[in-house]
Amino acid sequence: MEPETLDLARLQFALTAGGHFLFVALTLGLATVVAVIQTRAVFSGDPVHARMVRFWGQLYVINYAVGIVTGIVMEFQFGMAWSGLGHYAGSVFGASLAIETIVAFFVESTFLGLWIFGWNRFGQRVHLALLWVVTLTAYLSAYWILVTNGFLNHPVGYRETPEGLVIGDTWALLTNPSTLFAFFHIAGGALVTAAFFMAGVSAYHLFRRTSEYELFRRSLRIGVFVALPAVFFTAAVGGAQFPVLREYQPAKMAVFQSDPAEMARLQGDMAAKFGPGDYLPSEAWTRAGAIVMLSVFGLMFFIAVLGVVLGSIKWAVYHLRPWHVLLMAVVPLPFVAMTAGWVFREAGRQPWVIYGLLRTRDAGSALSTGQLRLSLTVFGALFVLLIAVNWWLLLRAAGRGPSGVALGTDDRSEDGSYDPPLPVHSY
């Protein structure tokens, strides 16, 4: 690829992958929290928790439905703009992508459909089991995606052939440290995202003195009490990755730490091994991603500590309006932190698409600059539209509160015959 074409292809993949990840973080976290709330509702018989499941479950379904579309669009990138990567190493990471597709688009979607439409047709425990299958397969889906991403960042378990790379050690590929650390880091970050989202939406209704104060009091407390351990766990797993990064991506760490001597040494070593070229990642993107991620996580930690303190005071939960405003304002913070973390992870491995094996400039398709401009325009506009529609639907449904929820309403008439569900605005 020409340098300008390569930059456009990289920008397109960054926008589509980053846009899709905004949906994944909230979906994964909300699925977990809703599953736990429904478990409590089933075994306690508490009607407030049952209504919480319907309310937060509807927001989860909205985010999942739009997020699926962005995931399908993102998959096209591999064959369209990065065919060189597929030809060289598709035999290694193609299997994990195929399994992820089966898990996410078949198993997860099927059981989610059963959960949505079987609300009044299955027994309570069967219905609960359906949601737990959805939640567990969501984590499996994330894991299989990270098997691919982990291989790109730290290639293990492969064998070289004249046609390209093939799998040589499946266990090494599946237990790649780059995969496992990232999986737990993202799992924790997803809970942080869901916790801040729940706390912010609940604070909005309490700020407005909603009549559903008991439901949102409990939801706010769930949000703030989940946020603190989730932030701590995510930060701890993230910190544990740095010693590993020094071993298999030393250039990234040298740039992050702004160590000129180490950067010069590594550049010299790689130039001697791989030939002339610039083998250091962008200082601006790598350091900015890390600094933003760490700064926002620090801020979220203090907000989470404050949340636990104030969440323990009943009067503050109901009446402390400045705190409600703060919780509403910080809903975007987890999305900012996780996006910055992905920038640090991905920009920091450049100029390699498979670290130490395949340079990014050699992985692209034979496309012209004009074709990439057109593709970037179409994909960019589509993703902006999908993100805007998703948040419009989420905020609209969240603002209406439990009275506007269609999920879980009984769509059968008294004689047992089927009646179509009413539009949302009719409830």
N, C-alpha and C positions, 0 to 999 in steps of 0.2 A: 504494500500500500504506500501511496505517496503520504508524506507527513501530514498534510491537511486532511486527507481522506481518513487516515488513521485517527487523528484527533476527533473527527466527527463520529467515527464508529465507536470510539471509547466514550464520548459524551453521550451518545445514544444509549449505549448499554448502561452507563451510570444512571441516567435518568429513569430508564425503565426498571432496572433492578432496585434503585433507591425508592421509586414510587411504589413498586410492589411491596417492598419491605415495610412501608408505612402501614399497609393493611395487615401484614403477617403479624407484626408485633401486637397489635390490639386484638386480633382474632385469637391468637394463641393464649394470651393472658385472660381474655374474657371467657373463653371456653372453660378454662380451669376454674375460674371463680364461680361461674354459673353452675358448673357441675358440683362443686362443693356446696353451694347454696341449695341446690335441688336435693342433694343427699340429706342435708339438714331438714329440709321441708318434708321429705318423705318419712323420715324416721321420727320427727317430732310432731308432725301434723300441724305445724304452725301456719296459719293462713297468710300471715305477713310474708314469711319466707317464700311461700308458694307464689304470691304476687310479685315478689322480687325476681323470681326465676323468669316469669313471663316478661317483665319489663326489661331486665338486662339481657335476657335471651333474645328479645326482638332486636335490640341494638347489635348484638353479636351476629345475628343472621343477616342484617343489612350489610355490615362490614364484610362478612364472609362472601356474600353474593357478589359484591362489586370487586372484591379482592381476587376472586377466581378469574374474572375477566382479565385483570392486569397480569396474572400469572401466565395465562395462555399466551398473551401478547409477548411477554418477556421471553418465553421459550423459543419464539421465532428467531431471536437474535443469533442463536448458535448456528443455525443453518444459513441465515441470510447474510450476516456480516462477518462471521468468524468460522467459515468452513475449513480454514487451515487448521484450526484447533481440533475440529472434529476428525479430520483426516489423520492427524498425527496421534491423537490420544483418545478418540471417541470410544475405542474398544475398552478403555479403562473406566472412564467416568460415565459412559453412556448407560451402563447397567443401572447405576444408582439413580440417574435421572428417570429411567423407565420405571423403576420400582416406585420412585416418588410419585410419578404420574398415576400409577395404579392405586397407590395408597390414598392420595389426595383426591383424585377425580372420580374414583370408583368406590372404594371402601368408605372414605370419610363422607363424601357427598351422599352416598346411598343411606348411610345410617343417620346423617343429619336430616335427610328428607323424611325418614321414618319418625324421627324425633319431632319434627315440625308438624307433620300431618297426622301423626298417631297419638296426639296428646290425650284425646278422650277415647281411644280405641285399644290401648294397651293398659295393663295393670301398672300401678305406680312404680314398682321396682323394675319391671321390664323397661318402662319408659326411661327411668333413671339409667339403667344399663346402656341404653342406646346412646345417651349423651356421653357416658364415660368412654364408650368405643370411639365416638367422634373426637373426644379430647385426646385420647391416647394415640389415635392415628394422626392427629394434627402434629403431635410431637415426633412421631415416626417420620412424617413427611418432612419436617424441619431437619431431622437427623440425616435423611438421605440426600437432601440438598447440600448439607454441609459436608457429606462424604466427598461430593464433587468439589466443593469450594476448598475443603481441606487439602485435597490432592493438588489443586492448582497452587496453593500456598506452600505446601510441603510435600512434594511428590514421593510417595513410598508405595511399596507393593506392586511395582510395575516391572516389566521385562521388555527390553528393546529388541525389535525385529527389523528387518529391512523395510517392512511396510509401515512401521510406526511402533507405538507402545501397546502392550497388551498386559493383562493382569498376571502377575507372577506370584503374589502372596495376598490372597483375599483378606486374611485376618489382619495383616499389617495395614491394608487399605481401610478396613472398617474401624480399626482402633488407632488411627492416625491421631497423634496429640493435637494437631491443628484442627481436626474435626471435633474431638471430644471437648476441648476447652471452649471452642466457639459454641458448641451446642448448649452447654450449661450456662455460658455467658448470655446467650440469646434467650434461653428459657427464663432466666432470672429477669432479664430486661423486659420480656413480655409481661411478666407479673407486675413489674414497676409501671409499665404503660397502662395496664388495666386498672391498677390501684389508683393512679393519679386521675385517670378518666372517671372512675366511679366516684371518687371524692369530689371532683370538680362538678360533675352533673348533680350530685346530691347537694352540694353546697349551693348550687343555683336555685334549687327548689326550696331549700331552707331559707335562703336569702329572700325569696319571694313570699315567704310565710305560707307555703302550700298546705293544703288540707291533708296531704299524704306525709305529714311530718314524721310519723313513726317508721314508715318504710324507708324514708331517706335518712333518718337518724341512724338506722341500722346500716344502711348502705354506706353512709359516710364513714362510720366507724370501721366497717370492713375495709374500705379503701385505705384509710390512714394506718390501720394496724397491719395490713399486708405490705404497705409501701416500705416501711422501715426495714424489716428483715429482707425484703426483696432487693432493696438498694444495697444493703450490706453484702448480701450473697453475690450479687452481680459484680460489685466492685472487687470483692475478694477473688472471684474467679478471673476477672480481668487482670488484676495484679499478679496472679499466679502465672499468667501467660508470658510476662516479660522475660523471665530467665530462659524460657523455651525459645522465645523470639531471638534472643541473643545467640542461640545456638544455630537455628536454621534460617534466620533472616537477619544477619548481623548488620547489613547496610541500613535496613529500616531503623534499627535501634541506634545506630551511629548518627543518622540524620535526626531522629527524634531528640537525642541527647545533645545535638549540635556539637559533635566532637570532630573538628577538622582533621586532626591527625589520623584518627581511625577511619574517617571517610576516605582520606587519600590513600591509606594502606589498602583498604578493601577495593577501591577503584583500580589500583595497580595490580592487585592479585587477580581480579576478574578479567582485566584487560589482557593479562598474560595468559590466562586460561582459555578465554573465549574469543580473543581477538580485539581489535580496536573498537571503541564505542564508549558511551556514557552508561555506566552500570549503577548509578546512584539514583534513587527515587527523588521525586520533586520535594525539595525542602519545604516549600510553601504549603502544599497540600498535606504532606505527611505530618508536619509539626502542627499545622492549624487543626487538622482532624483530631489529633491526640489532645491538644490543649483545650479545645472546645468540649470534647468528651469528658475529660477529667474535671474541668471547671463546672460543667452542668451537673455531673454526678455529685460533686461536692455540695452544690447548692441544693440538689434534691435531698441529700442526706440531712441537711439542717432543717429543711421543710418537713421531712418525714419525722424527725425527732420532735419538732414543734407539734406536728399532727398527733403523735401519740400522747403528748402531754395534754393538749387541749381536748383531744378525743376522749380522754378519761374524765372530763368535767362535763356533766350533763348540761349545765347552763350554757357553756361555750358552744356545744354542738348545736343547740337551738338558737342562740341569740347573738353570738359573737360575729357580727356581720363583716368586719374587716378581715377576719380569718376566712369567711366564706368567699370574699372577693379574691383573696390570695389563692385559695384552692382552685377557683375558676381560672385564674390567670396562668397558673403553672401547668395546666393540662398539656400544652405543647412540649414541655421540657423533655420528657422521655423520648419523644420522636426526634428532637434535636440531638440529644446525646447518642442515641443509637445510630442515627444517620452519620454523625461525625465519627463514630467508632468504625463504621463500614468504610468511610473515606480513609481513615488511618490504616485499616487492614488491607484494602485493595490498592490504594495509591502507593502504599509503602512497599509493595512487591515489584513495582515497575523497575526496569523495562521488561519484566518477564510476565508472560501470561501463565506459564508453568515454570515455577521458580527454578532457575538453573538449567532448564531443558529447552524451552521454546520461548523466544522473544515475541513480544506483542506485535511487532511490525511484521513478523513472519506468520501470524496466525489468522490474518484477515482474508476476506474473500476478494475476488477480482472485480471490485466495484469502482466506479468513477466517483469523483468528488460531487458531481451533480446528482448522481443517484443517492449518495449518502445525505446530501442536503435535503432532498425531497423526502427520503425516509425519516430523517430526524424531525422534519417539520410535521409529518403525519403522526409519527409516534408521540412526539412531544405534545401536540395538540390533543391527541386521544387521551394521554395520561392526565393532562391538566383537567380535561373534561371529566374523566372518571373520578379523580380525586375530589373535584369540586362537587360533583353529584353525590358522592358518598358522604361528604361532610354536611352537605345540605340535608340529606335524608337523615343522617344521624342526629344533627342538631334539632331538626324538626320533630323527630320521634322522641328525643330526649326532653325537649321542651314541653311536649304534650303530657308527659308523665304517664302513670299507669292507666289512666282513664282512656288513653288513645291506643292501647295495645290490642292488636288482633291475635297475636300468638297465644295459643292455648284456649281460645274461646270454643265452646261446644257448638259445632256446626250441624248437629243433628236435631231434628224436630223431636217432640215429646213421644211420638209413636215409633221412634227409632229410624225413620226414613231420613235420607240425606237432604240437607238444605245448603245451598252454596253460601260461603261466608260473606258477610256484609263488608263493604268498603271500610277502611280504617276510620274514616271521618264519621262513620255512623255510630261508633261506640261512645 
